[in-house]
């Protein structure tokens, strides 16, 4: 029989996953979103990363190359089991990502000594690029120039303590 704490954790995880699905549905159904086409180019630059879930918090930086590769350097703050806290600096991770045309996607990252994990995500905020005025053919086409400024994610495997991990990525630079 599961403990009340385990059942509460499962309930919280189910609610969080349900909210993530609802957010994806709402974003996909919004009129402005229907005209936006996303691609791997929509994720490029450096993003701050933060997460709070239960007793665990994390923060760091992630960089996306606009093609398919990304890196993340993050620190986790967890309970030490004796009423205090421990800070864990994860080794920098590297991986690949795929953005679907509707702004959802997956990002897989390998942390040396820890293994590989996968995030599901939805691009939740964008800025628009502008067409340049030179004569080359690299002008951005209307509807395909969405640059992710905020990305909502869920770690599919659970965090280091098995907890729900749902970091938000916010773009801070090229």
C-alpha positions as CSV (number, residue, x, y, z in Angstrom):
1,X,0.0,0.0,0.0
2,X,1.4,3.4,-0.9
3,X,1.9,6.0,1.8
4,X,-0.1,9.2,1.9
5,X,3.1,11.1,0.9
6,X,3.6,8.9,-2.1
7,X,0.0,9.3,-3.1
8,X,0.2,13.1,-2.7
9,X,3.4,13.1,-4.9
10,X,1.7,11.0,-7.6
11,X,-1.4,13.4,-7.4
12,X,0.9,16.4,-7.8
13,X,2.7,14.8,-10.7
14,X,-0.6,13.9,-12.4
15,X,-1.9,17.5,-11.9
16,X,1.3,19.0,-13.3
17,X,1.3,16.8,-16.3
18,X,-2.4,17.6,-16.9
19,X,-1.6,21.3,-16.7
20,X,1.2,20.9,-19.1
21,X,-1.0,19.1,-21.6
22,X,-3.7,21.8,-21.1
23,X,-1.1,24.6,-21.7
24,X,0.0,22.9,-24.9
25,X,-3.6,22.6,-26.1
26,X,-4.4,26.2,-25.3
27,X,-1.2,27.5,-27.1
28,X,-1.9,25.3,-30.1
29,X,-5.6,26.5,-30.2
30,X,-4.9,30.2,-29.9
31,X,-5.4,32.2,-33.1
32,X,-2.0,33.9,-33.0
33,X,-0.2,30.6,-32.6
34,X,-1.9,29.0,-35.6
35,X,0.0,31.4,-37.8
36,X,3.4,30.7,-36.3
37,X,5.6,28.0,-37.6
38,X,8.3,26.8,-35.2
39,X,11.6,25.0,-36.0
40,X,14.9,24.2,-34.3
41,X,15.9,27.8,-35.3
42,X,13.3,29.0,-32.8
43,X,15.6,27.9,-29.9
44,X,18.9,29.8,-30.1
45,X,21.0,31.7,-27.7
46,X,21.4,31.5,-23.9
47,X,18.5,30.9,-21.5
48,X,18.3,31.2,-17.8
49,X,16.9,28.0,-16.2
50,X,15.0,27.8,-13.0
51,X,12.8,25.3,-11.3
52,X,11.0,24.9,-8.0
53,X,9.1,21.8,-7.2
54,X,8.3,20.7,-3.6
55,X,11.5,20.9,-1.5
56,X,13.9,21.1,-4.6
57,X,15.1,24.1,-6.5
58,X,17.5,24.4,-9.4
59,X,19.0,27.2,-11.5
60,X,21.5,27.5,-14.3
61,X,22.1,28.4,-17.9
62,X,21.3,26.6,-21.1
63,X,22.5,27.4,-24.6
64,X,20.8,26.3,-27.9
65,X,22.6,26.5,-31.3
66,X,19.5,27.0,-33.4
67,X,20.2,23.8,-35.3
68,X,19.9,20.8,-32.9
69,X,22.5,20.9,-30.2
70,X,22.3,22.3,-26.7
71,X,24.2,22.5,-23.4
72,X,23.0,23.0,-19.8
73,X,24.9,23.8,-16.7
74,X,22.7,23.6,-13.6
75,X,22.9,23.5,-9.8
76,X,20.3,21.8,-7.6
77,X,19.4,22.6,-4.0
78,X,17.9,19.6,-2.1
79,X,17.0,18.6,1.5
80,X,19.8,16.8,3.3
81,X,17.5,14.6,5.3
82,X,18.4,16.2,8.6
83,X,16.5,19.5,8.3
84,X,19.2,21.3,6.2
85,X,20.0,21.7,2.6
86,X,22.6,20.4,0.1
87,X,23.7,22.1,-3.1
88,X,24.6,19.8,-6.0
89,X,26.5,21.1,-9.0
90,X,25.6,18.8,-11.9
91,X,28.3,18.3,-14.5
92,X,27.6,20.3,-17.6
93,X,25.3,18.4,-19.9
94,X,25.2,18.2,-23.7
95,X,22.5,16.9,-26.0
96,X,20.1,17.4,-28.9
97,X,16.7,18.9,-29.3
98,X,13.8,18.9,-31.8
99,X,11.2,21.6,-32.1
100,X,7.9,20.6,-33.9
101,X,6.1,23.1,-36.1
102,X,3.5,23.7,-33.3
103,X,6.2,24.8,-30.8
104,X,6.3,21.5,-28.8
105,X,9.3,19.3,-28.7
106,X,11.8,17.2,-26.8
107,X,15.3,17.8,-25.6
108,X,17.6,15.0,-24.6
109,X,20.7,15.8,-22.5
110,X,23.6,13.6,-21.2
111,X,25.1,14.4,-17.9
112,X,28.5,12.7,-17.4
113,X,28.4,10.2,-14.6
114,X,24.6,10.5,-14.3
115,X,23.2,9.5,-17.6
116,X,20.7,10.8,-20.1
117,X,17.4,12.5,-19.5
118,X,14.6,13.8,-21.7
119,X,12.5,17.0,-21.4
120,X,9.2,17.6,-23.1
121,X,8.6,21.3,-23.8
122,X,6.3,23.9,-25.3
123,X,7.5,27.3,-26.5
124,X,5.3,29.6,-24.4
125,X,6.5,33.0,-25.4
126,X,8.1,34.4,-28.6
127,X,9.5,37.5,-30.1
128,X,9.4,38.1,-33.8
129,X,12.4,38.7,-36.1
130,X,12.4,41.3,-38.8
131,X,13.3,41.1,-42.4
132,X,16.7,42.5,-43.2
133,X,17.2,45.0,-46.1
134,X,20.2,43.6,-47.9
135,X,20.0,41.7,-51.2
136,X,20.7,38.2,-50.0
137,X,18.2,35.5,-49.7
138,X,18.3,35.0,-45.9
139,X,15.3,37.2,-45.1
140,X,13.0,35.6,-42.6
141,X,9.6,34.6,-44.0
142,X,6.4,35.8,-42.2
143,X,5.2,33.2,-39.7
144,X,8.5,31.3,-39.5
145,X,10.6,33.8,-37.5
146,X,9.4,33.0,-34.0
147,X,12.3,33.2,-31.5
148,X,11.5,31.4,-28.2
149,X,11.8,33.8,-25.3
150,X,10.3,31.5,-22.8
151,X,10.1,27.7,-22.8
152,X,8.0,25.6,-20.3
153,X,9.4,22.1,-19.8
154,X,8.8,18.9,-17.9
155,X,11.6,16.3,-17.2
156,X,10.0,13.1,-18.3
157,X,12.0,10.8,-15.9
158,X,11.7,12.8,-12.7
159,X,14.4,14.7,-10.8
160,X,17.3,13.4,-8.7
161,X,15.0,12.7,-5.8
162,X,12.2,11.4,-8.1
163,X,10.3,14.6,-7.8
164,X,8.5,16.5,-10.6
165,X,10.9,18.7,-12.4
166,X,9.4,21.4,-14.6
167,X,12.0,24.1,-15.3
168,X,11.3,27.3,-17.2
169,X,13.8,28.6,-19.7
170,X,13.9,32.3,-20.3
171,X,16.1,33.8,-23.1
172,X,18.7,36.2,-22.0
173,X,21.1,36.6,-24.9
174,X,22.3,35.5,-28.4
